Amino acid sequence: MKIISKVYNFLVFGFLYAPIVVMIVYSFNSKKSRTDFGGFSFRWYAELFQDDIILRSLWLSLLVALLSAIIATVIGTAASVGIHSMKGLKRRAYLAVNNIPVVNPDIVTAISMMILFVFVITKFNGLEMGFATLLISHITFNIPYVILSVLPKLRGLNPNIYEAAQDLGCPPGKAFLKVVVPQITEGIVTGFIMAFTLSLDDFVISYFNSGSSAQTLPVTIYSMTKRPYSPKINALSTLLFLSVMILLVMVNLRKTNGNNSKKGELK
């Protein structure tokens, strides 16, 4: 049974990661062919960093992802504290409302937000679809994921710590920042990273709410697929994949160091 389990796991992970490995290998192909490897070369990486359209889209995607993740993390953390303080049916109702955007198809969220933005634009002359609508839409779909990341940490928090800080004369706001926030930092960081990666990866919501003046990287890549194939897409995807991998390794190392330090304190 162990051999079968190992073979099964190998096949599953091979199916998942084999296309990524092929993409990385062919990003170093000196030829433009997708089947014939002509030799190792950084040709497509050099052309990638000379493409102004891709670089502008990459910068916009990083800016939107960072801003939306920061704002969604702040709003989501505050909302998590509010939901955690509720009881019974009221809490379940708010959690159900929060889960709707998570399970809702992206196309439904994208079109509904586009209709809302078009309605507002028609009411106020001078406004148009662009960076502002793109940022607002990304913040909106990121908030539920932050709430789902922070709430479990709040549930595992001992409420007596916060009350003890207030009993010792600490104001409520300062007690929250000094006592509660350090205890839920792991959930906040997880929510931030999830919001950042979801925003950076999003296509559907960006496609319907960005307008012509704010094209994110996924939208630009989609437009490139309508033209003859360019291996620059392989190089760009490889860089994004490696960036996400480095970020995940850093987060896991941070968790490992945090767990080791806690064990040391207990000893």
Protein Blocks (a to p, Z undefined) as FASTA:
>chain_A
ZZmmmmmmmmmmmmmmmmmmmmmmmmmpfbfbfkbcgbdcfklmmmmmmmmklmmmmmmm
mmmmmmmmmmmmmmmmmmmmmmmmpghjllmmmmmmmmmmmmpcfklmmmmmmmmmmmmm
mmmghiacdfklmmmmmmmmmmmmmmmmmmmmmmmpcfklmmmmmmnopafklmmmmmmm
mmmmmmmmmmmmmmmmmmmmpmklmmmmnojmlccfklmmmmmmmpccdfklmmmmmmmm
mmmmmmmmmmmmmmmmmmmmmmmmmZZ
